[in-house]
Amino acid sequence: MTEAGKPYEIEETVMVVHTEHGLVQGLDRHGYQEFLGIPYAAAPYPEHAFDPPRPLNAWDGVFEATAPGATAAHAQVTQDLFPDPVVEGVNPLNLNVYAPADTGGPYPVLVWLHGGGFFSGGNASPWYTGESFARDGVVLVVPNYRLAAEGFMLLDDSVANRALLDITMALRWVRDNIEAFGGDPANVTVAGQSAGATATLALSGCPGARGLFRRLAAMSAGMPLLSSLTRTHELSEDFAALLGTPRTRAALLGAPVRKRLELEATWLPHEVRTPPADADARARRLRQDSLRWQPTLDGTVISASPYDALAEGTLDALMIGTTAEEWNFMLGPGKPAASAEACRQGFANLGLTGQDLAEYLRVLETDNPGHALAQALTDRNFRTPAREVADGAAKAGIPTYAYQFAWPAPGLGAAHCADLPFVFDHLDAPGAANLLGPGAPAQLATALHGALVRFVCDGSPGWSTYDTETRPVMVFDERTREIPDAFTLPPDQLRRTR
């Protein structure tokens, strides 16, 4: 056996490393090392689902990290965006590590926070495997965290934001153990997409997470970035009342898990629950605050909003962006189109008018009101907030890099999640072709993945830093180029300069 902290090869494809909790066995995948389902906190199920994460005890023998670990309990969601396998087990507080086969290091570390609206998702998805990062000299860590009520419900006898505490515990595990996998604990970037991006930005205001990362990369974070304490309190009261229990840990644990998850399913956003063909129902129910469970500005676990936290200027660097047509996956240019009447209701739900609908139809050069409504929500919930966060970070002196993903998948456009196979350089990942169609440009995957790798390595993805005068934004399409203030431009205008 080699010295502590150094992996050694037992068989041709088996690797063992020393961690502070014991030996962990993974696989050498002929070019990178893979360790799956490593626990970073004690098992929350069945008795501690609503407790803060608890320290992990050391184990005897060797922990076999060769198969995905458990996923957090959540309602079943039918969606076609990305694979979301559910793995049964008592400890979803686990993480995957993908490391270069050459253990020389130390290599920069990327901690990736999965998306899923805080009601689904997990690190067992084949879209989040890290061979491309390991190939390029980055150690990738993908933790699970608790979801929905387990992660965010306010209780009378437990702390708020348990999911953020889970993520913070995972970051502490990285600090204390990642050197054994060839990673550099002093060079950690946290990144995420969708809900994962929202959690990434929320970490900036978490006192317990300070010093555990240097940079943040937020991809497609949606508004609101944080829920108010009042709103989460009201939601928590409603949830407990519908479940028929007091808001205590014991009472919630006493309710059948099946009953709780059935209630969670009724609380999914309408756009997820509405059948795909029912475009009018989707349009009428569209709202800015469709997510119920999400990070809450509670004053303790999260003590400041991302806007206020970034204004302190303590972050080494920030990378932030969106896809140009996030909400196309729900309405967009597809058929059947939502009616004008239903879309006017959707515009009203966003605080907009029929005149705004007409203007979007004109600017987008379309007669499809669903496409206009999808772009209005994309602008209000994703692109404008990203611009505002970039403005604030740049004013605080944080080197900030903004981008737009504009490549249009056939029949879908630059929709939510369409960038993920490019970020991971996984155009052949299971299900990717269903979303992207045939012939997705490999050079775009090289460009977008390479930009994130460069950002993780040295804090600069390879284009101009953002400022509040010219607002340079890198646009990723079949070719990449900087465009001033690209967050305010219609998607087709971003693509006309190909």
C-alpha positions as CSV (number, residue, x, y, z in Angstrom):
1,M,0.0,0.0,0.0
2,T,1.3,3.5,-0.8
3,E,1.4,6.5,1.4
4,A,-1.8,8.0,2.6
5,G,-3.6,10.2,0.1
6,K,-2.0,8.4,-2.9
7,P,-4.1,6.1,-5.1
8,Y,-2.7,2.8,-6.2
9,E,-3.8,0.2,-8.6
10,I,-5.0,-3.2,-7.3
11,E,-6.1,-4.6,-10.6
12,E,-6.0,-3.2,-14.0
13,T,-9.3,-1.2,-13.7
14,V,-9.6,-0.8,-9.9
15,M,-8.4,2.2,-8.0
16,V,-8.3,2.7,-4.2
17,V,-7.7,6.1,-2.4
18,H,-7.5,7.1,1.2
19,T,-10.1,9.6,2.5
20,E,-10.5,10.9,6.0
21,H,-13.4,8.5,6.4
22,G,-11.8,5.4,5.0
23,L,-10.7,3.7,1.8
24,V,-12.7,4.3,-1.4
25,Q,-12.5,2.0,-4.4
26,G,-13.3,3.3,-7.9
27,L,-12.5,2.5,-11.5
28,D,-9.8,3.4,-13.9
29,R,-11.7,4.1,-17.1
30,H,-8.6,4.0,-19.4
31,G,-7.9,7.7,-19.3
32,Y,-9.7,8.9,-16.2
33,Q,-10.7,7.7,-12.8
34,E,-14.3,7.4,-11.7
35,F,-15.6,7.2,-8.1
36,L,-19.4,7.1,-7.7
37,G,-21.7,7.6,-4.8
38,I,-19.1,8.5,-2.1
39,P,-21.0,9.6,1.0
40,Y,-20.1,13.1,2.3
41,A,-22.5,13.2,5.2
42,A,-24.4,10.6,7.3
43,A,-27.5,9.0,5.8
44,P,-30.6,11.1,6.3
45,Y,-33.1,8.3,5.7
46,P,-35.2,7.1,7.3
47,E,-35.0,9.1,10.5
48,H,-33.2,12.4,9.6
49,A,-34.8,13.5,6.4
50,F,-35.6,17.0,7.8
51,D,-32.4,17.4,9.9
52,P,-29.4,19.4,9.0
53,P,-26.7,17.2,7.4
54,R,-24.8,15.2,10.0
55,P,-21.1,14.4,10.1
56,L,-20.1,11.1,8.5
57,N,-18.5,8.4,10.6
58,A,-15.4,6.5,9.4
59,W,-16.0,3.1,7.9
60,D,-14.0,-0.1,8.1
61,G,-12.8,-1.9,5.0
62,V,-13.2,-0.4,1.5
63,F,-16.2,1.6,0.3
64,E,-17.1,0.4,-3.2
65,A,-17.7,3.5,-5.3
66,T,-18.3,1.8,-8.6
67,A,-22.1,2.4,-9.1
68,P,-24.3,5.5,-8.7
69,G,-25.4,6.3,-5.2
70,A,-28.9,7.0,-4.0
71,T,-30.8,10.0,-5.3
72,A,-32.8,12.3,-3.1
73,A,-36.4,11.4,-2.6
74,H,-38.6,13.3,-5.1
75,A,-41.8,13.2,-7.0
76,Q,-41.6,11.5,-10.4
77,V,-41.3,14.0,-13.2
78,T,-42.0,13.3,-16.9
79,Q,-39.8,15.4,-19.0
80,D,-37.8,15.0,-22.2
81,L,-35.0,17.4,-21.5
82,F,-32.4,15.1,-19.9
83,P,-32.2,11.6,-18.3
84,D,-33.1,11.7,-14.6
85,P,-32.7,8.2,-13.2
86,V,-33.9,7.5,-9.6
87,V,-31.6,5.3,-7.5
88,E,-33.1,3.9,-4.3
89,G,-31.1,4.0,-1.1
90,V,-30.8,5.5,2.4
91,N,-28.1,8.1,1.7
92,P,-28.6,10.5,-1.1
93,L,-25.9,12.8,0.4
94,N,-23.2,11.4,-1.9
95,L,-21.0,12.7,-4.6
96,N,-19.2,11.5,-7.7
97,V,-15.6,12.2,-8.5
98,Y,-13.9,12.1,-11.9
99,A,-10.2,12.7,-12.0
100,P,-7.4,12.6,-14.5
101,A,-5.7,9.2,-14.7
102,D,-2.3,11.0,-14.1
103,T,-2.4,11.6,-10.4
104,G,0.5,14.1,-10.5
105,G,-1.7,17.2,-10.0
106,P,-2.7,19.2,-8.2
107,Y,-5.5,19.8,-10.6
108,P,-8.2,22.5,-10.4
109,V,-11.5,21.3,-9.1
110,L,-15.0,21.9,-10.5
111,V,-18.0,21.2,-8.2
112,W,-21.1,20.9,-10.4
113,L,-24.6,21.4,-9.0
114,H,-27.3,19.6,-10.9
115,G,-30.5,21.2,-12.1
116,G,-34.0,20.1,-11.9
117,G,-36.0,23.0,-10.4
118,F,-35.2,21.9,-6.8
119,F,-37.9,19.2,-7.3
120,S,-35.9,16.6,-9.3
121,G,-32.4,15.7,-10.6
122,G,-29.4,14.0,-9.3
123,N,-25.8,13.0,-10.0
124,A,-26.8,9.6,-11.5
125,S,-27.7,11.3,-14.8
126,P,-25.4,10.2,-17.6
127,W,-25.2,13.8,-18.7
128,Y,-23.1,14.7,-15.7
129,T,-20.3,12.3,-16.1
130,G,-16.8,13.9,-16.1
131,E,-14.5,12.2,-18.5
132,S,-14.2,15.3,-20.7
133,F,-13.1,17.4,-17.7
134,A,-10.7,14.8,-16.4
135,R,-9.3,14.5,-19.9
136,D,-8.6,18.3,-19.8
137,G,-6.9,18.3,-16.4
138,V,-9.9,19.1,-14.1
139,V,-11.2,17.1,-11.2
140,L,-15.0,17.1,-11.4
141,V,-17.2,16.6,-8.3
142,V,-21.0,16.2,-8.6
143,P,-22.9,16.1,-5.3
144,N,-26.5,15.3,-4.7
145,Y,-28.5,17.5,-2.3
146,R,-31.9,17.2,-0.8
147,L,-34.9,18.5,-2.8
148,A,-38.3,20.0,-2.3
149,A,-39.7,20.0,1.2
150,E,-36.8,18.0,2.6
151,G,-34.4,20.6,1.3
152,F,-36.3,23.9,1.8
153,M,-39.5,23.6,3.9
154,L,-39.4,25.8,7.1
155,L,-40.1,23.7,10.2
156,D,-40.6,24.8,13.8
157,D,-37.7,22.7,15.0
158,S,-35.2,22.6,12.2
159,V,-32.9,24.9,10.3
160,A,-33.8,26.5,6.9
161,N,-32.1,25.8,3.6
162,R,-31.1,22.2,4.4
163,A,-30.2,21.7,0.8
164,L,-27.7,24.6,0.9
165,L,-26.2,23.0,4.1
166,D,-25.9,19.8,2.2
167,I,-24.0,21.5,-0.6
168,T,-21.8,23.3,2.0
169,M,-21.0,19.9,3.6
170,A,-20.0,18.5,0.2
171,L,-17.7,21.5,-0.3
172,R,-16.1,20.8,3.1
173,W,-15.6,17.2,2.0
174,V,-13.9,18.5,-1.1
175,R,-11.6,20.7,1.0
176,D,-10.6,17.8,3.2
177,N,-10.4,15.0,0.7
178,I,-10.0,16.1,-2.9
179,E,-6.2,16.1,-2.7
180,A,-6.3,12.3,-2.5
181,F,-7.9,12.3,-6.0
182,G,-5.3,14.7,-7.4
183,G,-7.4,17.9,-6.9
184,D,-6.3,21.2,-5.5
185,P,-8.4,22.2,-2.5
186,A,-7.2,25.8,-2.8
187,N,-8.5,26.1,-6.4
188,V,-12.2,25.2,-6.4
189,T,-14.9,26.5,-8.7
190,V,-18.6,25.9,-8.1
191,A,-20.8,25.8,-11.2
192,G,-24.4,24.7,-12.0
193,Q,-27.2,25.0,-14.5
194,S,-30.8,25.9,-13.9
195,A,-31.6,25.2,-10.2
196,G,-28.0,24.3,-9.8
197,A,-27.1,27.8,-11.0
198,T,-29.5,29.4,-8.6
199,A,-27.9,27.4,-5.8
200,T,-24.5,28.4,-7.0
201,L,-25.3,32.1,-6.8
202,A,-27.0,31.5,-3.4
203,L,-23.7,30.2,-2.0
204,S,-22.3,33.7,-2.4
205,G,-24.5,34.7,0.5
206,C,-23.9,31.7,2.7
207,P,-21.5,32.5,5.6
208,G,-20.8,28.7,6.2
209,A,-19.5,28.3,2.6
210,R,-17.0,31.2,2.7
211,G,-13.5,30.1,1.9
212,L,-14.6,26.8,0.3
213,F,-14.5,28.1,-3.3
214,R,-12.8,30.8,-5.4
215,R,-15.1,31.2,-8.4
216,L,-18.7,30.7,-9.5
217,A,-20.2,29.9,-12.9
218,A,-23.9,30.3,-13.1
219,M,-25.7,28.9,-16.2
220,S,-29.4,29.6,-16.7
221,A,-30.2,30.7,-13.2
222,G,-33.9,31.7,-13.1
223,M,-35.8,34.3,-11.1
224,P,-36.5,34.8,-8.4
225,L,-32.9,33.9,-7.2
226,L,-34.1,33.6,-3.6
227,S,-37.5,33.2,-2.0
228,S,-38.5,35.6,0.8
229,L,-38.8,34.2,4.3
230,T,-42.5,35.2,4.3
231,R,-43.3,33.3,1.1
232,T,-41.5,30.1,2.2
233,H,-43.2,30.3,5.6
234,E,-46.6,30.5,3.9
235,L,-45.8,27.7,1.5
236,S,-44.5,25.6,4.4
237,E,-47.7,26.2,6.4
238,D,-49.8,25.2,3.4
239,F,-47.8,22.1,2.7
240,A,-48.1,20.9,6.3
241,A,-51.9,21.6,6.3
242,L,-52.4,19.7,3.2
243,L,-50.4,16.8,4.6
244,G,-52.3,17.0,7.8
245,T,-49.3,17.4,10.1
246,P,-47.7,20.0,12.3
247,R,-44.5,21.6,11.0
248,T,-42.1,19.5,13.0
249,R,-39.5,16.9,12.0
250,A,-41.3,14.1,13.9
251,A,-44.7,14.9,12.4
252,L,-43.3,15.0,8.8
253,L,-41.4,11.7,9.3
254,G,-44.6,10.2,10.7
255,A,-46.4,10.9,7.4
256,P,-46.1,8.1,4.8
257,V,-43.3,9.0,2.3
258,R,-45.7,8.0,-0.5
259,K,-48.3,10.5,0.7
260,R,-45.7,13.3,1.0
261,L,-44.4,12.6,-2.5
262,E,-47.9,12.5,-4.0
263,L,-48.4,16.0,-2.5
264,E,-45.1,17.1,-3.9
265,A,-46.3,16.0,-7.3
266,T,-49.3,18.3,-7.1
267,W,-47.0,21.1,-6.3
268,L,-44.8,20.8,-9.4
269,P,-44.9,23.8,-11.7
270,H,-48.0,23.7,-13.9
271,E,-45.8,23.8,-17.0
272,V,-44.3,20.5,-15.9
273,R,-47.6,18.9,-15.1
274,T,-49.5,20.1,-18.1
275,P,-49.5,17.7,-21.0
276,P,-47.2,18.9,-23.8
277,A,-50.1,19.2,-26.3
278,D,-52.0,21.5,-24.0
279,A,-50.3,24.7,-25.1
280,D,-53.1,27.0,-24.0
281,A,-53.0,25.7,-20.5
282,R,-49.3,26.2,-20.3
283,A,-49.6,29.8,-21.6
284,R,-52.4,30.7,-19.2
285,R,-50.7,29.4,-16.1
286,L,-47.3,30.8,-16.9
287,R,-45.9,32.8,-14.0
288,Q,-42.6,34.2,-12.8
289,D,-42.8,32.4,-9.4
290,S,-43.8,28.9,-10.5
291,L,-41.2,27.2,-8.4
292,R,-42.4,26.6,-4.8
293,W,-39.4,25.2,-3.1
294,Q,-36.1,27.1,-3.5
295,P,-33.3,28.8,-1.5
296,T,-34.7,31.2,1.0
297,L,-33.2,34.4,2.4
298,D,-33.5,33.2,6.0
299,G,-30.8,35.5,7.5
300,T,-28.7,32.7,8.9
301,V,-27.9,29.9,6.4
302,I,-28.3,32.5,3.6
303,S,-27.6,35.9,5.1
304,A,-27.5,38.0,1.9
305,S,-28.9,37.9,-1.6
306,P,-26.5,37.2,-4.5
307,Y,-26.8,40.9,-5.5
308,D,-25.7,42.0,-2.0
309,A,-23.1,39.3,-1.5
310,L,-21.4,39.9,-4.9
311,A,-21.3,43.6,-4.2
312,E,-18.7,42.8,-1.5
313,G,-16.3,41.9,-4.3
314,T,-14.8,39.0,-2.5
315,L,-15.2,36.5,-5.3
316,D,-12.1,35.8,-7.5
317,A,-14.2,35.6,-10.7
318,L,-17.8,35.1,-12.0
319,M,-19.0,33.5,-15.2
320,I,-22.7,33.9,-15.9
321,G,-25.0,33.4,-18.9
322,T,-28.1,31.8,-20.3
323,T,-29.4,30.2,-23.4
324,A,-31.0,32.8,-25.7
325,E,-34.4,31.1,-25.8
326,E,-34.7,29.3,-22.4
327,W,-38.5,28.8,-22.4
328,N,-38.8,27.5,-25.9
329,F,-38.9,24.0,-24.4
330,M,-42.3,24.8,-23.0
331,L,-43.9,26.9,-25.7
332,G,-41.6,28.4,-28.3
333,P,-41.9,28.0,-32.0
334,G,-43.3,24.4,-31.9
335,K,-46.7,23.1,-32.7
336,P,-49.4,23.2,-31.6
337,A,-49.2,26.9,-31.0
338,A,-50.8,28.5,-28.1
339,S,-53.7,30.8,-28.9
340,A,-53.3,34.6,-28.8
341,E,-56.0,34.8,-26.0
342,A,-54.1,32.3,-23.8
343,C,-50.8,34.1,-24.4
344,R,-52.3,37.5,-23.5
345,Q,-53.2,35.9,-20.2
346,G,-49.6,34.7,-19.9
347,F,-48.3,38.2,-20.6
348,A,-50.7,39.6,-18.0
349,N,-49.3,37.0,-15.5
350,L,-45.9,38.5,-16.1
351,G,-47.2,42.1,-15.6
352,L,-47.1,42.7,-19.4
353,T,-49.8,43.9,-21.8
354,G,-51.3,43.1,-25.1
355,Q,-49.1,45.8,-26.5
356,D,-46.0,44.0,-25.2
357,L,-47.2,40.8,-27.0
358,A,-47.6,42.7,-30.2
359,E,-44.1,44.2,-29.8
360,Y,-42.6,40.8,-29.2
361,L,-44.3,39.4,-32.3
362,R,-42.9,42.3,-34.3
363,V,-39.3,42.0,-33.0
364,L,-39.2,38.2,-33.3
365,E,-40.7,38.4,-36.8
366,T,-43.2,35.7,-36.0
367,D,-47.0,35.2,-35.9
368,N,-46.7,32.6,-33.2
369,P,-47.9,34.1,-29.8
370,G,-46.5,31.2,-27.9
371,H,-43.0,31.9,-29.3
372,A,-43.4,35.5,-28.1
373,L,-44.6,34.5,-24.6
374,A,-41.7,32.0,-24.3
375,Q,-39.2,34.8,-25.2
376,A,-40.8,37.3,-22.8
377,L,-40.4,34.8,-19.9
378,T,-36.8,34.0,-21.1
379,D,-36.0,37.7,-21.0
380,R,-37.6,38.5,-17.7
381,N,-36.7,35.4,-15.8
382,F,-33.2,34.6,-17.2
383,R,-31.5,37.1,-19.5
384,T,-32.3,40.3,-17.7
385,P,-31.4,38.9,-14.3
386,A,-28.1,37.6,-15.7
387,R,-27.3,41.0,-17.0
388,E,-28.2,42.6,-13.7
389,V,-26.0,40.2,-11.7
390,A,-23.1,40.7,-14.2
391,D,-23.5,44.5,-13.8
392,G,-23.4,44.3,-10.0
393,A,-20.4,41.9,-10.0
394,A,-18.5,44.1,-12.4
395,K,-19.2,47.2,-10.4
396,A,-17.8,45.5,-7.3
397,G,-14.5,44.8,-9.2
398,I,-15.1,41.1,-9.7
399,P,-13.7,39.9,-13.0
400,T,-16.9,38.9,-14.7
401,Y,-17.5,37.0,-18.0
402,A,-20.9,36.9,-19.6
403,Y,-22.1,34.7,-22.4
404,Q,-25.2,33.7,-24.4
405,F,-25.7,30.2,-25.9
406,A,-27.5,30.9,-29.2
407,W,-27.2,27.7,-31.3
408,P,-30.7,26.7,-32.3
409,A,-31.6,23.0,-31.9
410,P,-33.9,21.9,-34.8
411,G,-37.5,22.9,-34.0
412,L,-36.6,24.1,-30.5
413,G,-34.0,26.9,-30.7
414,A,-31.5,27.7,-28.0
415,A,-33.7,26.3,-25.3
416,H,-33.2,25.5,-21.6
417,C,-30.8,22.5,-21.2
418,A,-29.8,22.5,-24.9
419,D,-26.4,23.8,-23.8
420,L,-25.7,20.9,-21.4
421,P,-24.3,18.4,-23.8
422,F,-22.0,21.1,-25.1
423,V,-20.8,22.2,-21.7
424,F,-19.8,18.6,-20.9
425,D,-18.6,17.9,-24.4
426,H,-21.1,15.0,-24.4
427,L,-22.9,15.2,-27.7
428,D,-23.2,11.4,-27.7
429,A,-24.7,11.3,-24.2
430,P,-27.9,9.2,-23.9
431,G,-30.9,11.3,-25.1
432,A,-28.8,14.2,-26.4
433,A,-29.7,13.5,-30.0
434,N,-33.4,13.6,-29.1
435,L,-33.0,17.2,-27.8
436,L,-30.4,18.5,-30.3
437,G,-31.2,16.6,-33.4
438,P,-28.6,15.1,-35.7
439,G,-25.4,16.8,-36.5
440,A,-24.9,19.1,-33.5
441,P,-21.7,21.0,-34.1
442,A,-18.7,19.4,-32.4
443,Q,-16.7,22.6,-32.6
444,L,-19.3,24.3,-30.5
445,A,-18.9,21.7,-27.8
446,T,-15.1,22.2,-28.0
447,A,-15.6,26.0,-27.6
448,L,-18.1,26.0,-24.7
449,H,-16.6,23.2,-22.8
450,G,-13.1,24.7,-23.3
451,A,-14.3,28.0,-22.0
452,L,-15.5,26.5,-18.7
453,V,-12.3,24.5,-18.4
454,R,-10.2,27.7,-18.8
455,F,-12.4,29.5,-16.3
456,V,-11.9,26.7,-13.8
457,C,-8.1,26.6,-14.3
458,D,-7.2,30.3,-14.2
459,G,-10.4,32.4,-13.9
460,S,-10.6,33.6,-17.5
461,P,-12.7,31.7,-20.1
462,G,-11.0,33.5,-23.0
463,W,-12.9,36.6,-23.8
464,S,-13.2,40.2,-22.6
465,T,-14.2,41.0,-19.0
466,Y,-17.6,42.4,-18.6
467,D,-18.1,46.1,-17.9
468,T,-21.2,48.2,-17.5
469,E,-20.5,50.5,-20.4
470,T,-19.9,48.2,-23.4
471,R,-21.2,45.0,-21.7
472,P,-19.3,42.5,-23.9
473,V,-21.0,39.1,-24.1
474,M,-19.5,36.0,-25.8
475,V,-22.1,34.4,-28.0
476,F,-21.8,30.7,-28.6
477,D,-23.2,29.5,-31.9
478,E,-21.7,27.6,-34.8
479,R,-18.9,30.1,-34.4
480,T,-18.2,32.2,-31.3
481,R,-17.9,36.0,-31.2
482,E,-18.3,38.9,-28.8
483,I,-21.4,41.1,-29.1
484,P,-22.0,44.2,-27.0
485,D,-25.0,43.9,-24.7
486,A,-26.2,40.6,-26.2
487,F,-28.6,39.9,-23.3
488,T,-30.9,42.6,-24.8
489,L,-30.9,41.5,-28.4
490,P,-33.4,39.1,-30.0
491,P,-32.0,35.6,-30.5
492,D,-32.2,35.8,-34.3
493,Q,-30.2,39.0,-34.3
494,L,-27.4,37.1,-32.3
495,R,-27.4,34.5,-35.1
496,R,-27.4,36.8,-38.1
497,T,-23.7,37.6,-37.9
498,R,-22.7,33.9,-38.4
